[in-house]
Amino acid sequence: MGENIHIQEIMLRYLNGEQTPEESRQLEQWITDNPSNAEEFDLIKKIWADTSSAALIPVDTHLAWQHVKAKIMGRETKVVKMFPWKRAMAIAASLLLVISVAYFLLKPKEIEWRETFAQKANLEIKLEDGTKISLRKGGKLSIPENFGKEIRQVKLEGEAFFDVVHNAQNPFSVITANSLIKDIGTLFLVQSTGIIEQVTVMEGEVSYTTKRETQPAILLKAGESAVNVKEKVQRKNVDTSNLISWSTRILTFNNTALTIVAKDLKNYYNIEIEIAGNLGIHKITAIFNNEPLEQVIKELGLLTGLAIKMQGNKLLISE
Amino acid sequence: MEEATEIEKNFETLFKQHYQQLCSYAFTFLKDAESSEDVVQELFIKIWEKQKLEIGATQLKYYLFTAVRNNCITRLQKNKKNYFEELKDEDATDEMKIFLEKNEEAAQPKELIAKAMELLPPKCREVFLLSRLSGHTYMQIAESLGISVKTVENQMGKAIRLMKAFAKENNIYAAMLSFIFFEKNLSQAIGVFINNTFLN
């Protein structure tokens, strides 16, 4: 019975596309073990397939879409025959409407900010101008209600990666607690998680200044960072290779020193790392594609021949 | 302007891809096709108004099912039907067999399967139907329903066991099964024949 439940769990994970390679192998083995197993598997497969279609209720998706579209476009098309006097009233009513709309348009409006939180996971956001933003878990992005028309400006708390569609007439800018960043068509990362704020450019150029514009703007090129600590801005060169691994889920190391590898792993897996002695000079070449930490530890052990193990939230690397 | 049309297109795709599944999911709570469609349409209109910027975001698709569930529960509560009351006695029906009245005149397998799903214990049905309609991973289902991944896995297992027992009891896949039996018996028969003929 226990065995049966176990294999059944594997079957369901398999049907849901969540099985591990090891489980696929086990399942295949089990199916070939005995023809009645194969039969059992066929039956479950059939039920699995039929339950998703049997649960569907008949709807007219096309009609429903017409309905929703009419509502969101604000033009529910109704053909109504009007008598002349009704028509006159309709004209008067629409004049009134035009006047009130004009009033609202001309009235200086306070900008309304729409806030987006990345509470549980990283969030991919696409703006109306085609700009793509990866907001790291824990971050908050505020976008003005009228984004794109006259201004392209967003506010950021936390960390986000920007892939900006360039428009010379209407430049894109990011405001953080202490910084003002203007793009010149580009990919860049903004980290605003504490007193230290850092802006790093991967592609293109960015104009950087402190929020209060206490210093003249500096131009950052690809591979350059501006680090702002209490209104003091420093420019430095940075290795951008794993900076946005939290968004791409890929860590790449190309003959990289173990100390740097440790820093990237620490950032990605949110763990502490301790390297004994001068082992940090070991060089690593590897690509980790969203692999679980245990797998990474195993591979690093194989690559370096060092003893690597977790102790609590700390990764210990020793001879 | 061009960008606006792209958002419109994404929105239309999102709607058309998920509309039937979402309505069917709403139906599992509301048991009424018209109000199910209402809930889903209202949700999409709200998304357009409030979350236009996130259309196309991967999270959104996952959020849709959770939102439909919440809106259905709100609607049920408004109508003074207590949905949670219904869920309480789930353990009474726990591993009980699903029985169907025997008066069906040669119903189609799919109709029978649909009825059998109706008869699953409530919590079990909720997990199973969300899985089958949304195609979410166990993890996403767990988050959406606020339960553990292990519970999702257990309920899925329970659902499939009950459905399987039901299918066998009612001979739903009789044609398919007898074919398999036939094939097996035939190959056995051939084996016997070969053994008898050539090995002696």
Interface residues (C-beta under 8 A of the other chain):
Chain A: I5 Q8 E9 L12 R13 N16 E18 P35 E39 D42 L43 I44 K46 I47 W48 D50 T51 S52 S53 A54 A55 L56 I57 P58 V59 T61 A64 W65 H67 V68 K69 K71 I72 R114 T116 K120 A121 L123 E124 I125 K126 L127 E128 D129 G130 I143 F147 G148
Chain B: E3 A4 E6 I7 E12 F15 K16 Y19 Q20 Q21 C23 S24 F27 T28 A33 S36 E37 V40 Q41 F44 I45 W48 E49 K52 L53 E54 I55 G56 A57 T58 Q59 P109 K110 E111 I113 A114 M117 F128 L129 S131 R132 L133 G135 T137 Y138 E143 E153 M156 G157 I160 R161 M163 K164 A167 K168 Y173 M176 L177 I180 K184
